[in-house]
Amino acid sequence: MNILRGLFSAALLVAAMVGFAAPAQAQQQVLEGVYNYHQEGVAEAGTWTIYPVCVPVVGDLRAEIRDPVACILHVSGTPTSWVTGGDAKLTGGQWAYSVNKKDGLTCPDGSTAPTLTTVKFNTDTMSGTTSVAHNQVCGMPATIETTPFTLSFREPLPIPVQQYPLYCEPGGLRRCF
C-alpha cells in the first residue's frame, strides 16, 4: 500500500512539473535594420539591410509568441561583389543561407566558373562566416575559403516591420495577423 501511495505521489509530482513548465525561449533574436558588415581582409565596410518575414507559430495563444522559428531574414548587401544577399533561416542556432553564382570565380585565362557562397551568422555575438566554394576548375584544386565577419547596428529600417505582438481575433480558435 505504501509503495502504491509513493508511486501515485511521484506520478502527481511529474504531472504537475510537466503541466507548469514554461515554454522554451528562443536563443537567437530576430534582426531588423541596417547593419555595417566588416569582413576580415577587406578595407571597405559593406552594408546589410535585414527585413524579417515572420508568420504566426501554431499555439493556443494564451501567451505572446516571440519565437524566430517561423521567421526568415531577407538580407540584401552592398557592395554585392563580396557580400551576397539571400534569405536566412535559423539552422542549428545560426542564421544561414547559400547563394550559387554561375560566374563567381574568374580564372587566369579570363573565363569564369561557378561558386557556392554560404553565409552563417549569430545574432547574439553579431559575428559569422562567409564560405566561398568552387570545384576543381581552371587548373586549380577544389577549395572552400572561409572568412569571418562582424555586424554592427547602423540605423533602423526606413519602413519598420511590426513583428510582434500578433493581433488575434477574440474567442476560441483565433486567426492572428
C-alpha positions, 0 to 999 in steps of 0.5 A: 500500500505504501509503495502504491501511495509513493508511486501515485505521489511521484506520478502527481509530482511529474504531472504537475512539473510537466503541466507548469513548465514554461515554454522554451525561449528562443536563443537567437533574436530576430534582426531588423535594420541596417547593419555595417558588415566588416569582413576580415581582409577587406578595407571597405565596410559593406552594408546589410539591410535585414527585413524579417518575414515572420508568420504566426507559430501554431499555439493556443495563444494564451501567451505572446509568441516571440519565437524566430522559428517561423521567421526568415531574414531577407538580407540584401548587401552592398557592395554585392561583389563580396557580400551576397544577399539571400534569405536566412533561416535559423539552422542549428542556432545560426542564421544561414543561407547559400547563394550559387553564382554561375560566374563567381570565380574568374580564372587566369585565362579570363573565363569564369566558373561557378561558386557556392557562397554560404553565409552563417551568422549569430545574432547574439555575438553579431559575428559569422562566416562567409564560405566561398566554394568552387570545384576543381576548375581552371587548373586549380584544386577544389577549395572552400575559403572561409572568412569571418565577419562582424555586424554592427547596428547602423540605423533602423529600417526606413519602413519598420516591420511590426513583428510582434505582438500578433493581433488575434481575433477574440474567442476560441480558435483565433486567426492572428495577423 
